[in-house]
Amino acid sequence: MSNLNIITKSCQLPDGRTITLETGKLARQADGSVVLRMGNTMLLATAVAATEHKEGADFLPLSVDYQEKFASTGRIPGGFLRREGKLSDYEVLISRLVDRAIRPMFPDDYHAETQINIQLISGDADALPDALAAFAASAALAVSDIPFPVPISEVRVARVDGQFIINPTLAQKEKADLDLIVAASIENILMVEGEAKEVSEDDMLEALKRAHEAIKAQCQLQLELSQAAGKTVKRTYNHEVKDEALREELYKLLYDKVYAVARLQVANKKVRSENFANVLSEYMASLPEDSTVNKDLVKKYFKEIQKKASRDLVLNEAVRLDGRKTREIRPIWTEIDYLPSAHGSAVFTRGETQSLSTVTLGTKLDEQLIDGAMFSGTNKFMLHYNFPGFSTGEVKPNRGPGRREVGHGNLAYRALKQVLPQGENNPYTIRIVSDILESNGSSSMATVCAGALALMDAGIQITAPVSGIAMGMISDSKTGKYAILSDILGDEDHLGDMDFKVTGTAKGITACQMDLKVDGLTYEVLKEALDQAKEGRLHILNEMNKTLRQPKPDLKPHTPRAYTIFIEKEQIGAVIGPGGKVVQEIQKTTGATIVIEETNNKGVVNIFATNQQVMDAAVRRVKAIVAVPEVGEVYDGVVKSIMPFGAFVEFMPGKDGLLHISEIKWERLENMEGVLEVGEEVKVKLIEVDKKTGKFRLSRKVLIPRPPRKEEAPAA
């Protein structure tokens, strides 16, 4: 290793744990590579960028892939191939966390194809990798010559027992009532993603402050690493054709016209788009046939003009493109039980955004299997978000969910899981599907609202309804003006400086997602945005309450019924039977589905049935098996075998007792010939349970009137 130039830098978290960055040892042919280590968790991050951009490219073709190697935790992948393949949803979500934090930091005019790969090469549950991935990726860029001027980092901040912890262990995370991943540079917060158990806006803000303090030290460490690696000077590039004279001319000719179109305050997205397009078409038609004007640049500069005019309208007149005031929410209408055959359904429409959501209830057999390097097991709550092309009037092939669909679905999942009944109060596997039928902004928040209504329509006893709102912001650093927008349109998402989604109940926040595109956003402005979001969220919740305020008291008639019986661990075998014989026979004869598992040293029998009659039959059978025999009780038994000294009688399922020859009749019997037959039904009383052996003694004669003794017989 004498020819290696290995550079190592370290920093500490607030609690004293160390994070180390190392470069120069692995993946040296990448433009930049770093190994990040915290505890036994190690991430290898690499960054590679093409030296030239593709002709005509006007955006940054950036790809970010996070992948967990199963060997990192000593596991072999499941499935037929037994190797890592397509990224799991969990890996896609972490890839998105990194992408959303890093992408805004590249120069606007940099368009070379760039790829960032982060691999988990060693895993440790006490150092969760999802909160370290962006730190590693930014460090890899810092030791490269790729134009990435400002380092960033991410941390997880969790509140456990009232204390904020940076990058908690898995055990601490599971006890947290607030769990956020925050990305930031030294100067600004860039991205927030997380969930909470109905916390206040002030608690959320305090968590952001704690996270940012930890991030500043990690960004400073990257600057030192870049300096030591000699990568403070980045490569030069020229990826855009510019014509400042054309830009100025277009602003003079078209800005007022575009501003006038924006000021029309047209609510219909299609009509509004056509009005803007007409301005551009008129300009293009006015050009002479032999014009040498670069039409691609005209289209680019026109988009800039449209963006500026729309922003100026809000800042100058406090009026938005569709005519609403900054705090105004679009019209809302909702409907439940729209689909008669679904277990639960709801339509939520806000302006030109619409979600049709369904709830399906299944058994434990329907749980999702999770097979990952860091996490494996099952999941009994799923939420799937679909965004077909027709929702925006586009022709788009249906090729399954992309990263956007996975991310939007996860946000709604986090929002709603906080209010689901837990443990024995919810024996069902629950799947929510949100199909977006119309889209013009914040379809993920429509999914939250429709999902909550569908759960209540299905009769799932959630603790409180949840609503969600997407907030935006437009600001001018020169004048200091800014406007916070409630319930943003799709256009406002593209032209704004912030996209801030907040979900919650009337009591507090359950999930949030924030992406910032502007420098210097103060905590005071963030507090104002959070408070305005609460106002809008409660308004939407009130609109939902007009349709359904609380869960329906019962499931729909066609929904599978569930019943849970808790038994002793030792009784599990009796219910299952040899090779599953007993439980299979119960399912076959009753038509119910029975799932048995051991939890917390107890047996849990979950019974699912299509109607109450089937349920009652299955419950009776199971309860009969696990019932504890009581001395003095009378049972209907069946003779199983006959011995010279008596008969063995099954008086409860799986429980035999001895009916001694002396306990059959009051009269003395010399032998068992002709007294009882195998299979004969006989009523018996349990008279004793042997304390040492647990054997049962039965009696039949105590249930028969005792005949009078000879000396008591009446005289002739």
JOJOGI-V95995 format. One line per field, one symbol per residue. psi: psi as a letter, one per 40 degrees, with the letter a starting at -180 (. if undefined). A space follows every 10 residues. Layout:
BEGIN
psi: ???
END
This chain:
BEGIN
psi: edeighhhii iiideeihhh hhiedifeei dhiihhhhbe hhhhhihhii diiihehfih ghhhhhhhhd ddefihiaid dfihbihidd dddddddddd dddeeiideh eihhhhhhhh ehiheeghdd eedddddddd ddeiehhgdh iiiiihhihh fehhhhgiid dddeeiehhi hhiiaddihd ihhaiigfii dddddddddd dddddddddd ddddddddef fdhiiiigeh higddddddd dddedddddd ddedfhdhdd dddddddddd dddddeiide iehhdddddd dddddddddd ddddddefii deeiidehii ihiihifdhd eidiiihhhh bfhhhhiihh haadeeihhh giddhiaihe hihhhhgide defihhigfi hadddddddd ddddddddei iibeegeihh hhhhhhdihg hfdddddddd dddddddeeh gidiihiiih iiihihddee iihhhhgiid ddddeieihh hhiiaddahd iihhhieiif hidddddddd dddddddddd dddddddhdi iieiiidehh iihhhhiide edddddihfe dddddddddd eihhhhihhf fihhhhhhid iddddddddd dddddeihih heihihihhd ihideaihhh eihehiihgi deedidihhd aehediiheh hhhihheihh ddeeihhihd deehhhiiid eeiii.
END
